[in-house]
Amino acid sequence: GGDAREAVFDDVDENQLDLELDDAELGSMLPPDVLDAVVKIYATHCDPNYSLPWQMKRQTQSTSSGFVVEGRLILTNAHSVEHHTVVKVKKRGTDKRYMARVLAIGNECDIALLTVEDETFWSGI
């Protein structure tokens, strides 16, 4: 809500800021390096079948977002990579998807940490 916008625009006079901005307008006001830190996450999931534990349920796919943090890490929601079999990430402005490795999942706080081994992913971030 408003708290995130206030944090980004804390040096802007509140009277100058239209609080009814849509995502495109807000994105156009953010510096490019902030936007470049946001990545799209593509996950393939295979949920366990609790009634037939020797079988897995049908694979599903999902997309979500994450953002790059210090230490070549990507922070995202735990539910977006839960029961993952494959996780890939894509940077803004490119179609190339990079294989990601899930380092940690915290279901209690719904946060997960990922990394990408491919050095080319990290250039320009």
N, C-alpha and C positions, 0 to 999 in steps of 0.2 A: 503494500500500500504506500501511503505517503511517506513513511519513514525512510524507505530506500531512496525515494526521489529527493528527500531532504538531505540525506547523506551525500548524494552525488552533487547536489546543487546548493550546498550550505553557504557558498559565497555569493549566491544570487538573491537579490531582493525578492521576497515572497510575492510582492505585488506584480513583479515582472514575469512570474512563472505561472502559466496556465496549468492548473492541477488536473485538467481533464485531457492530458496528452495521451494519445494512443501509442502503442509500442513502436511504430515506425517513426513517429515524431520524437519520441524519447531517444531512440537509437541514433537518430541523425544528430542529436545534441551531444552524444557521448564521444570522447576521443577515440580515434581508431584503435589505439593500443588496448583500450578496455574492450572494445568489440572483438578484437582479435583473440582475446583470452577466453571467449565463449566458444565451446565446441559442441557439435552434435554427436550424440552417442547412439549407435545402432547395436542392439543386443538380440541374440537368439537365446531363447530360454527353453528348457525342458524340465517342466515341473514333475516332481515325484508323484507317483500314483500310490496313495496311502492305503487304498483298499486292495491293491495288487502290487505289493512292494517290489516284486521282481520285474515289473514293467514300468516304463516311463510313459507319461502322457505325451500327446502330440506336441511337437515343437511350435513355439510361437515366436513372433518377432515384435520388437518395440523400438521406438525412438524416444530419446529424451535429450536433455541438455546438461552440460557440465561446464566448469570453468577451470582454467589453469591456475595453479597456485605455485608458490616457490618450491623448488626442489624437484622440478619436472614431474609434478603430480597433477592429477585432474580430480576435482571434487565433484561428486554427483550424488544422487539419491540412491540409497541402498535398494529400494524396490525396483529401480530401473535396471539393475544387473543381478537381481535375485535369481538363483538357479540357472545362471548363465552357462552356455556352452561356447559361445563366440561373442566377443565384444570388439567393436571397431569404432573409431572416432574420426570425425571429419572437421577440418578447420574451415573457418569462414572464407568464402571466395574461391574454394577449390572443390573438385568432386572426388579427389583421392581419399580413400578410406584407409586408415592405418590400424593394424591389429593392436589392441590394448590388452594389458594384463591387469586383472583385478588384484590389488594388494590387500585390501581390507574391506570388510562389510560390517557396518554397525547397525543392525536391525533396530535396536532400541532407539537410536537417534536418527534413523533413516539416512545415513550418510555412508558413502563408499569412496575409497581412494583407488584411482587407476594410474597406470603409467603406460608410456609407449616406448618400446625399445628402439624403434627406427629413429636415428638421429635427424633425418630430414624433416620429421614432423615438428621438431622443436625450433627450426630456423624461422625467424620472423615473429616469434612469440616472446 
